[in-house]
């Protein structure tokens, strides 16, 4: 895999000169020597140019260790060293950076010294042949130009001279960074125009598979990466009515393979089976809810009969077909029996009134969620728990904040009604005894 094509921010986190100096004494010695080096572009601060060289050198050494054979990418490393300028320009930074790469390899652990020696030698030989051509206008003749040619062959020796041979840089200095939300944020901050949709335009499913497989050390990191790809691709394709189903299916398959324990983080499960929707259409769902309210209100749920139950089934079914929130997915209930019970009871209470016998709603739970008769009756007859209501509301708030709020408030309302009902029953018993 060619890691030079991967966005740098996903592999390497840049450091300041102070952090480099505190990291290891070798870095501190090199920084001091570079501060004394003449030839830095006077239009920019020397510190910033030196910091860029050190970061580019560490970045190159990081991706060299990831490659199957680093010698395949030597021209890419040269391009990174000159900050992606055209060949023959920015050569001072290129020479300094590649000299630092050779020095870092020389002071790596023995395994990497041997494995990367050929690449380091090639880059060092290339750096020693670089020259820096600069054109200046003559002071007294503005139309005349003077060309300065700086030979850079002495820079590698200048940087490496008398460096303590016992200094060994730990392998952890060259480990790829963790792919987390900060890495994704930095990716877009450093390159505001970056978009995974454009990045993957000339790549096929195997390339995407390779990226997910090789980037990220844990399931959580891979899930974060997949989510970043999915969000970019979804909104880019939706803006131009592009095909969303294909990329959704590809990424969901990768998520199931590489991060099954963190698949919720990818946000791919929010998508219906058609792969054509990612976010809920608020206007459509508002209309669905309005129709549901009207139909349930007409039922008169104070006395529930089989015809009314059948009618309520149909109204809920029309909502479920689009939301796919309260039905089952992948063979698992999206709601528990207690959650489904609170949902049905809240709707009935606010739109038509609770039936005298709440267990009469049991057929709806059996039909809509597949719960058994005993489980449905037990859930409908139990006391309303606030924790269950809060969990249920989370399913609903994405498309109907108002209904979600009513569900959260339902336990207090339900328990208050229950208390009055018990009081009324006790009063009736007392009157009967007194008679």
NORJO-V993657 format. One record per pair of residues at least 12 apart in sequence whose C-alpha atoms are under 8 Angstrom apart, sorted by the first residue. I is the first residue (numbers start at 1). GAP is how many residues later the second one is. If there is no record, write none. Layout:
{{I	GAP} {I	GAP}}
//
This chain:
{{1	66} {1	67} {1	209} {2	65} {2	71} {3	60} {3	63} {3	64} {4	59} {4	69} {4	72} {4	73} {7	180} {8	51} {8	179} {9	174} {9	175} {9	177} {9	178} {9	181} {10	166} {10	167} {10	168} {10	169} {10	173} {10	174} {10	177} {11	48} {11	51} {11	52} {11	165} {11	166} {11	167} {11	168} {12	47} {12	50} {12	164} {12	165} {13	164} {14	41} {15	36} {15	40} {16	35} {17	14} {17	30} {17	34} {24	145} {26	137} {26	141} {30	129} {31	19} {33	126} {34	16} {34	125} {35	12} {35	15} {39	53} {40	52} {49	44} {53	28} {53	40} {53	41} {53	43} {53	44} {54	43} {54	46} {56	24} {56	25} {56	41} {57	24} {57	40} {57	41} {57	43} {57	44} {58	43} {58	46} {58	116} {59	115} {60	17} {60	20} {60	41} {61	40} {61	43} {61	44} {61	113} {62	112} {62	113} {62	114} {63	113} {64	52} {65	47} {65	51} {65	109} {70	46} {70	49} {71	47} {71	48} {74	45} {74	48} {74	49} {78	16} {78	20} {78	45} {81	12} {81	13} {81	14} {81	16} {81	17} {82	12} {82	15} {89	43} {90	42} {91	39} {91	40} {91	41} {92	39} {92	40} {92	60} {94	33} {95	32} {95	33} {95	35} {95	57} {95	60} {95	61} {96	31} {96	59} {96	60} {98	25} {98	26} {98	29} {99	24} {99	25} {99	28} {99	56} {99	57} {99	60} {100	56} {100	59} {101	19} {102	18} {102	19} {102	21} {102	22} {103	57} {104	65} {105	12} {105	15} {107	58} {107	60} {107	61} {107	62} {108	60} {108	61} {108	62} {108	63} {109	59} {109	60} {109	61} {109	62} {124	32} {127	25} {127	26} {127	29} {128	24} {128	25} {128	26} {128	27} {128	28} {129	23} {129	24} {130	21} {130	22} {130	23} {131	18} {131	19} {131	20} {131	21} {131	22} {132	16} {132	17} {132	18} {132	19} {132	20} {133	14} {133	15} {133	16} {133	17} {134	13} {134	14} {134	15} {135	12} {135	13} {136	12} {178	38} {178	39} {178	43} {179	37} {179	42} {179	43} {179	45} {179	46} {180	41} {180	44} {180	45} {181	43} {184	41} {184	44} {195	37} {195	38} {196	32} {196	33} {196	36} {196	37} {197	32} {197	35} {197	36} {197	39} {205	45} {209	45} {212	13} {212	14} {212	42} {212	46} {213	45} {219	39} {219	40} {219	41} {219	42} {219	43} {220	39} {220	42} {222	33} {222	36} {222	37} {223	32} {223	36} {223	39} {223	40} {223	42} {223	43} {224	41} {224	42} {226	25} {226	29} {226	40} {227	38} {227	39} {227	40} {227	41} {230	17} {230	18} {230	21} {230	36} {230	38} {233	14} {234	44} {244	31} {244	32} {245	29} {245	30} {245	31} {246	29} {248	20} {248	27} {249	26} {251	17} {252	16} {272	52} {280	43} {280	118} {280	119} {281	118} {282	117} {282	118} {285	34} {285	114} {285	115} {286	113} {286	114} {288	30} {288	31} {289	30} {292	23} {292	24} {292	27} {293	58} {295	17} {295	20} {296	16} {296	19} {296	52} {296	55} {296	56} {297	54} {297	55} {298	54} {299	53} {300	52} {300	53} {301	47} {301	51} {301	52} {301	53} {301	54} {302	50} {302	51} {302	52} {302	53} {302	54} {303	52} {303	53} {304	51} {304	56} {309	52} {309	54} {309	55} {312	52} {313	51} {313	54} {313	55} {317	51} {325	70} {326	14} {326	42} {326	43} {327	41} {327	42} {328	41} {333	36} {335	57} {337	28} {337	34} {337	38} {337	39} {337	42} {338	41} {338	42} {338	50} {339	49} {339	50} {339	52} {339	53} {340	25} {340	29} {340	52} {341	24} {341	35} {341	38} {341	39} {342	38} {342	42} {342	46} {342	47} {342	50} {342	65} {342	68} {343	49} {343	64} {345	13} {345	35} {346	60} {346	61} {346	64} {358	22} {358	23} {359	17} {359	18} {359	21} {359	22} {361	19} {362	14} {362	15} {362	18} {363	13} {383	32} {384	26} {384	27} {384	30} {384	31} {385	26} {386	22} {386	25} {389	18} {389	19} {389	20} {389	21} {389	22} {390	17} {390	18} {392	12} {392	15} {393	12} {393	14} {393	15}}
//
